[in-house]
Amino acid sequence: MADGLDGRHRDKDGRISEKHGNTKMKTLKQDHPELKHFGNEDTLRTVKDRQGVDTLSELLKKVRKS
């Protein structure tokens, strides 16, 4: 697997697949400790909606600025 994919794979068209919205925050905290203040059972979709962002990358940027 190529570096920088964070455990994700490429789709058939070559795009890197995105994390699913139903991914629990406890799973993401393993790779991103800066997400520690979110509840373990919250889903990525819920947190992104609450924070007003569209992607995990945008969420991480927002959290790192705070």
VOPAGU-2260 file (C-alpha; in pm, 1 decimal, decimal comma):
REM VOPAGU-2260
SITE   aa  ch    i         X         Y         Z
SITE  MET   A    0       0,0       0,0       0,0
SITE  ALA   A    1     125,7     346,1     -84,9
SITE  ASP   A    2     241,9     580,7     189,7
SITE  GLY   A    3      -1,1     850,4     297,5
SITE  LEU   A    4    -318,9     651,3     243,9
SITE  ASP   A    5    -388,0     604,3     618,3
SITE  GLY   A    6    -497,8     246,5     563,9
SITE  ARG   A    7    -727,4     337,7     275,4
SITE  HIS   A    8    -714,7     197,7     -73,5
SITE  ARG   A    9    -761,0     336,9    -419,9
SITE  ASP   A   10   -1091,8     290,6    -597,7
SITE  LYS   A   11   -1102,9     139,7    -946,6
SITE  ASP   A   12   -1073,1     486,7   -1097,8
SITE  GLY   A   13    -756,9     556,7    -896,6
SITE  ARG   A   14    -912,9     789,0    -638,5
SITE  ILE   A   15    -831,0     730,8    -271,6
SITE  SER   A   16   -1140,6     608,2     -91,8
SITE  GLU   A   17   -1276,5     832,0     182,6
SITE  LYS   A   18   -1353,1     728,4     538,8
SITE  HIS   A   19   -1715,4     625,2     575,8
SITE  GLY   A   20   -1949,9     852,3     766,2
SITE  ASN   A   21   -2050,7     570,0     997,8
SITE  THR   A   22   -1693,0     526,0    1127,1
SITE  LYS   A   23   -1688,3     560,3    1506,0
SITE  MET   A   24   -1463,6     826,4    1653,4
SITE  LYS   A   25   -1297,0     566,3    1879,0
SITE  THR   A   26   -1156,6     408,6    1562,4
SITE  LEU   A   27   -1025,6     739,8    1428,3
SITE  LYS   A   28    -868,1     833,6    1762,3
SITE  GLN   A   29    -618,9     549,0    1719,7
SITE  ASP   A   30    -455,5     737,6    1432,1
SITE  HIS   A   31    -556,7    1092,9    1530,0
SITE  PRO   A   32    -521,2    1155,9    1906,1
SITE  GLU   A   33    -619,5    1520,3    1853,3
SITE  LEU   A   34    -979,6    1396,4    1821,6
SITE  LYS   A   35    -977,9    1289,9    2188,2
SITE  HIS   A   36   -1246,9    1534,5    2299,4
SITE  PHE   A   37   -1513,2    1375,1    2076,3
SITE  GLY   A   38   -1723,5    1092,3    2216,9
SITE  ASN   A   39   -1612,0     739,0    2129,7
SITE  GLU   A   40   -1954,2     640,1    1996,9
SITE  ASP   A   41   -2003,4     954,7    1786,2
SITE  THR   A   42   -1982,7     887,0    1414,4
SITE  LEU   A   43   -1762,9    1078,5    1174,1
SITE  ARG   A   44   -2072,6    1200,5     989,9
SITE  THR   A   45   -2224,0    1343,9    1310,0
SITE  VAL   A   46   -1904,7    1517,9    1414,9
SITE  LYS   A   47   -1846,5    1663,4    1066,8
SITE  ASP   A   48   -2202,4    1797,8    1061,9
SITE  ARG   A   49   -2165,8    1954,2    1409,0
SITE  GLN   A   50   -1830,7    2111,0    1318,7
SITE  GLY   A   51   -1951,1    2237,7     979,2
SITE  VAL   A   52   -1692,8    2053,0     768,2
SITE  ASP   A   53   -1721,6    1809,9     478,3
SITE  THR   A   54   -1416,9    1585,1     513,8
SITE  LEU   A   55   -1199,5    1423,6     778,0
SITE  SER   A   56    -908,3    1636,1     654,2
SITE  GLU   A   57   -1106,3    1956,0     712,7
SITE  LEU   A   58   -1206,2    1833,6    1059,4
SITE  LEU   A   59    -844,7    1761,5    1150,2
SITE  LYS   A   60    -733,9    2106,2    1027,5
SITE  LYS   A   61   -1007,6    2273,2    1231,9
SITE  VAL   A   62    -924,1    2075,8    1548,0
SITE  ARG   A   63    -550,7    2142,8    1511,5
SITE  LYS   A   64    -613,7    2520,0    1488,2
SITE  SER   A   65    -807,6    2524,4    1817,0
